[in-house]
Structure formats: C-alpha cells, structure tokens
C-alpha cells in the first residue's frame, strides 16, 4: 500500500489494495486480528458450554498513583453532515481522569451492554460465553482538582475499531494525571452505543479513500477539542446535558493537548495536527500514513512507536513524515510486538484463544512473542515519558536512548 497514495480503498471490512501485492501486517486491514481466523460460533459451543460459567475477562490495572474517574459524552456537531449516512455528525467519547474518592461510583464496563454484545457476536462469541471486564474508571467520580488543570490527551483507534480498544493505555495515563479522551468515529467504528440504547454500526461505503477517512477523523478530533473548550468555560456540550463530574470544568487545560492513536488512528494524529494547531504533540502507534499529510512540514513534537517488524526503514510513509518533522522527533521500536499488540486485543484475545479457535502459533503471528503484560507496560511507560516531556516539560532519560531496563526498545536512528 503506497504510503502517500489516496487510491487505496476501504471496504466494509478493511482496506482493499488496487494492486495484487500483499499488504504489510501493519496495514489497517489487519486491525481486527481475530476476524481473520476461523472463529467458533456460539451455537457450536452451546452443548459443552451450557452449564459452564462465562469466561470473565480481566484487563490490566493502571499503574499511576491516582484513582481513575470516567464519564461518557454524546456530542453532536451541527455544523457537519455525517459523511457516511447523512444527518448531523454524532460521536461518543469517554473522558478518563484522575479522581478523588471513588466510593459509590461504579466501575464503567469496557463496553456498554448492547455494543458489547455486538462486539462479541462479530467474533463468533456471545455473552453466555464471555463476560467483558469492568474498567478502572469510576463513573462520575469527582475530579482530583488538587492537581490543577490537567493536560489533555486524545485517542483515535484502528480502522473499524472502537474507542474501547485504547482503554488499557487511556486509564493508565489518567492514573498518571492526564485527562484522556477516547473517541469513537461513528460509522467507521464497528459498533457505537448512544443514549437510549441506540446502536450505530460500520456504514463506511466501499470505495471511500483512506485519506478521506482520515480527514473525517481529524474533523471529529477538532470538534471534540472544541467541546472540551466549552467544558473549561463552564458549559456542557453533551447533547442530552448529561451530568458532568464534579470539578471537571476547572480541570481541563486546553493549552496543553496531545494526541495518540493506533494504526489508522495513528495516521489520524498527523492529519489532525495539520488541521488543528492546538494539538501540541502527537504519537503514532504502528500506524501507516496516507494522503498528503505526511508530505507537509510539522513543527511540533512527534513520536513514532512501532512493532517489531515495522519502522521507517520498510515503510515509505514513515520515511516521508520523518523528513518533514521539524520539531522534536523520536522513533522507537518494540521488539517482539506485532501490530495488534498496541490495542486492547493484546490482553483480551489470549484469554479468549480457546473460544476463538486460535492456536499458540496463530497468537504469536498476530500478537508477537513478547509477553502481553510486558508489552502493555512498556507502551505505557514510553507514552507517558513522551507526553510528560512535551506537555509537562519533565525530561525523561528514557527518550535519550536504549536502556537495560527496557531492552525490548530500540531507537531507529
């Protein structure tokens, strides 16, 4: 897939090449690993699972010093028409933040019930077989205002993926003192649950261009930043005027904004930074770039964070962007990791492997050889180091070069 091409076309399930050459394993059509395998459908397992309890999935706890609060918001952009279905553009977002007392505030599910059931069904599973986990985010817990204004981080996920796929990273960064906003790109995402139990699914038409998809995502991000500005001014941008956490208005720092994304969401970081200069720093987690954005100069800090088989030596789009990065830049590679290692699938799919019909060799092919807990830990540490340096002006020696503490990380020079 040519890095600066706009001719590669997404279909209902992924990006279709215009040529017969196989696409690299970090290309966005590979963002849904389990779907490429032959899965075991619920009816096939009903007989031997009927009396068994559902598999309770567990996700890694945050490692920062603070408890985590969470609130979901329904945002409607009256100035834009949804490019996929018409009507006003709507998105759902989750805000993750450091909280004070969490007593009496329930832990948010990894996905709401209806979208969660749809998510499982798309993998040939059911809620009778698998119970999705609770997150560390306590819904509507008061914000820890003693920390002052919180730097903002925005997250964009992979092609046809959901905002929940960045939860392990988002809640960890929140526990370190960031306000993290995970964004669902409606009708690109496979499932988005709106208030009133309304479910919106992937409606991306065949023939859409990858660069156009990124422009939609970038516009979503700009709109979300505007909504955060309303919150910081004491307003409530939620379409239904849902309750906001206590202390949120005084805690949003729109003068310090970073963005990170996985796969196509990583590509969206560059496009969004070109569109909106309020984004001060960006990080791309193993995402290939498309369109003209990587050929434009960018004078703000940027991190390239790749899997073990992907870097700018074999990705023309990364080489192009690298040459146009005029601010601080760093290119790190996580050895032993695969493309899907940068999503919540890294901790989820190995737990479901037997139900999904995935062998050990298939898991290693999709998720690499690195221990999944170690992969998540290293990602968390290096992302935090980058954003601490660029948004909090706390220099981290981790970014200076290799260290024996994290031998899995190498620097592409």
BELTASUL-V239992 format. One record per backbone hydrogen bond with DSSP energy under -0.5 kcal/mol. NH is the residue of the N-H (numbers start at 1). CO is the residue of the C=O. Records with the same first field share a line. If there is no record, write none. Layout:
NH=CO  CO
//
This chain:
5=2
9=16
10=208
11=14
16=9
17=15
27=24
30=27
31=28
35=32
36=32  33
37=34
39=37
40=355
41=39
44=41
45=41  42
46=42
49=45
50=46
52=49
55=129
56=54
57=55  131
66=175
67=99
68=136
69=97
70=138
71=95
73=93
75=73  91
77=89
78=76
80=77
82=87
86=82
89=77  80
91=75
92=184
93=73
94=182
95=71
96=94  180
97=69
99=67
100=142
105=102
106=104
108=137
110=133
116=112
117=113
118=114
119=115
120=116
121=117
122=118
123=120
124=121
125=120
129=126
130=126
131=55
132=130
135=108
138=68  136
139=106  137
140=70
141=138
142=101
143=246
144=98
145=143
147=144
148=145
150=251
152=253  256
153=179
154=258
155=181
156=260
157=183
161=158
165=162
166=163
167=164
170=166
171=167
172=168
173=169
174=170
175=171
176=172  173
177=174
178=173
179=151
180=96  178
181=153
182=94  180
183=155
184=92
185=183
186=184
188=185
189=185
190=160
192=200
194=192  198
197=194
198=194
200=192  198
202=190
203=187
204=187
207=10
208=10  205
210=8
213=209
214=210
215=211
216=212
217=213
218=214
219=215
220=216
221=217
222=218
223=219
224=220
225=221
226=222
227=223
228=224
229=225
230=226
231=227
232=228
233=229
234=231
235=230
239=74
241=238
248=245
251=248
252=248  249
253=150  251
254=252
256=253
258=152
259=281
260=154
261=283
262=156
263=285
265=262
266=263
267=263
268=264
269=265  266
270=266
271=267
272=268
273=269
274=270
275=271
276=272
279=276
280=257  278
281=257
282=301
283=259
284=303
285=261  283
286=284  305
288=26
291=5
295=292
296=293
298=324
301=280
302=328
303=282
304=330
305=284  303
306=332
308=337
310=307
314=311
315=311
318=315
319=315
320=316
321=317
322=318
323=319
324=320  321
325=321  322
326=298  324
327=298
330=302
332=304
333=410
334=306
335=333  408
337=334
338=367
340=366
341=338
342=339
343=340
344=165
346=343
347=344
348=344
349=345
350=345
351=348
352=348  349
353=349  350
355=352
356=352
357=353
358=353
363=359
364=360
365=361
366=362
367=363
368=364
369=336
370=336
375=371
376=372
377=373
378=374
379=375
380=376
381=377
382=378
383=379
384=380
385=381
386=382
387=383
388=384
389=385
390=386
391=387
392=387  388
394=388
395=393
399=396
400=397
401=397  398
406=403
407=404
409=406
410=333
412=331  410
413=411
//
